[in-house]
């Protein structure tokens, strides 16, 4: 069962609230609580990194699609029409300025084909200018391709950042679970004769594992086993 970071962070906050109401300055509690705070802050930061990576990747992918559509409408379709006009009767020459159905299905294929068309345009610029095309079009086309070429890197960079953060999140959550179990043992020993405080602790340290709504809450050993499994 997978525990979401946001759920575990809520548990961390409840535990901190518990100790705010039941302060303990002994070395064991002090060290464990300091570690809990540090790990909680780290998990919060990693979650933000993951979200930023997802947003970066999605933004890059969406921009690629938008720019791809713009390039087709602004450059590829007009150039194909001009090529049909100036090279009528020469299908191979006309084909030099066509995208092709299969080529445009991947980012890499689309970019490579557009680059080839832009280069063919530069090489045959006089033919197109003779039809009334603005001589600045090849340069404008090249600028659009430069932006397009940078977008896959943006998409992959966002995915990589998200992947790396997820690995760190798993490790941090495992460390948090171990720290919670440490505190659980210390609290149960210290307040073993204080039913009210132990009850409050049970509420604070309860971890709502997915799909366990119908399973009775188990003592520390039950959660410890589950926590160990999640931290792999």
NORTANOR-V705954 format. One record per backbone hydrogen bond with DSSP energy under -0.5 kcal/mol. CO is the residue of the C=O (numbers start at 1). NH is the residue of the N-H. E is the energy in kcal/mol with one decimal. If there is no record, write none. Layout:
CO:NH:E
CO:NH:E
This chain:
2:4:-0.5
4:7:-0.7
4:8:-1.9
5:9:-2.5
6:10:-1.4
7:11:-1.7
8:12:-2.4
9:13:-2.1
10:14:-2.1
11:15:-2.4
12:16:-2.3
13:17:-2.3
14:18:-2.1
15:19:-2.2
16:20:-1.5
17:21:-1.6
18:22:-1.5
26:30:-2.7
27:31:-2.5
28:32:-2.0
29:33:-2.7
30:34:-2.0
31:35:-2.1
32:36:-2.3
33:37:-2.4
34:38:-2.3
35:39:-2.7
36:40:-2.3
37:41:-2.5
38:42:-2.2
39:43:-2.7
40:44:-2.2
41:45:-2.1
42:46:-2.4
43:47:-2.3
44:48:-1.7
45:49:-2.1
46:50:-2.4
47:51:-2.2
48:52:-2.4
49:53:-2.5
50:54:-2.2
51:55:-2.4
52:56:-2.6
53:57:-2.4
54:58:-2.5
55:59:-2.7
56:60:-2.2
57:61:-2.3
58:62:-2.6
59:63:-2.4
60:64:-2.1
61:65:-2.0
62:66:-2.3
63:67:-2.9
64:68:-2.8
65:69:-2.1
66:70:-2.1
67:71:-2.8
68:72:-2.0
69:73:-2.2
70:74:-3.4
71:75:-2.1
71:76:-2.3
72:77:-2.8
75:79:-2.5
76:80:-2.3
77:81:-1.8
78:82:-2.4
79:83:-2.5
80:84:-2.0
81:85:-1.4
82:86:-2.8
83:87:-2.5
85:88:-0.7
87:90:-2.4
90:93:-0.6
90:94:-2.0
91:95:-2.4
92:96:-0.8
93:96:-0.6
94:97:-1.7
95:98:-1.6
100:104:-1.2
102:105:-1.4
103:106:-0.9
106:110:-2.6
107:111:-2.4
108:112:-2.5
109:113:-2.3
110:114:-2.4
111:115:-2.2
112:116:-1.9
113:117:-2.2
114:118:-2.6
115:119:-2.3
116:120:-2.1
117:121:-2.2
118:122:-2.1
119:123:-2.2
120:124:-1.4
122:125:-1.1
124:127:-0.8
124:128:-1.1
125:129:-2.8
126:130:-2.0
128:131:-0.9
128:133:-1.9
129:132:-1.8
134:137:-1.9
136:140:-2.1
137:141:-3.0
138:142:-2.4
139:143:-2.0
140:144:-1.9
141:145:-1.9
142:146:-1.9
143:147:-1.7
144:148:-2.1
145:149:-2.7
146:150:-1.1
147:151:-0.8
148:151:-0.8
148:152:-0.7
150:154:-1.4
151:155:-2.6
152:156:-2.8
153:157:-2.5
154:158:-2.0
155:159:-2.0
156:160:-2.6
157:161:-2.3
158:162:-2.0
159:163:-2.5
160:164:-2.7
161:165:-2.1
162:166:-2.1
163:167:-1.7
164:168:-1.8
165:169:-2.5
166:170:-2.2
167:171:-1.7
168:172:-2.6
169:173:-2.8
170:174:-1.9
171:175:-2.0
172:176:-2.4
173:177:-2.5
174:178:-2.0
175:179:-2.1
176:180:-2.6
177:181:-2.3
178:182:-1.9
179:183:-2.5
180:184:-2.4
181:185:-2.3
182:186:-2.1
183:187:-2.9
184:188:-2.4
185:189:-1.9
186:190:-2.4
187:191:-3.0
189:192:-0.9
191:194:-1.8
193:195:-0.8
194:198:-2.4
195:199:-2.2
196:200:-2.1
197:201:-2.3
198:202:-2.4
199:203:-1.6
200:204:-1.9
201:205:-3.0
202:206:-0.6
206:208:-0.6
207:209:-1.9
209:212:-1.2
212:215:-1.1
219:222:-1.2
219:223:-1.3
220:224:-2.6
221:225:-2.0
222:226:-1.8
223:227:-3.3
224:228:-2.5
225:229:-1.7
226:230:-2.0
227:231:-1.4
229:232:-1.1
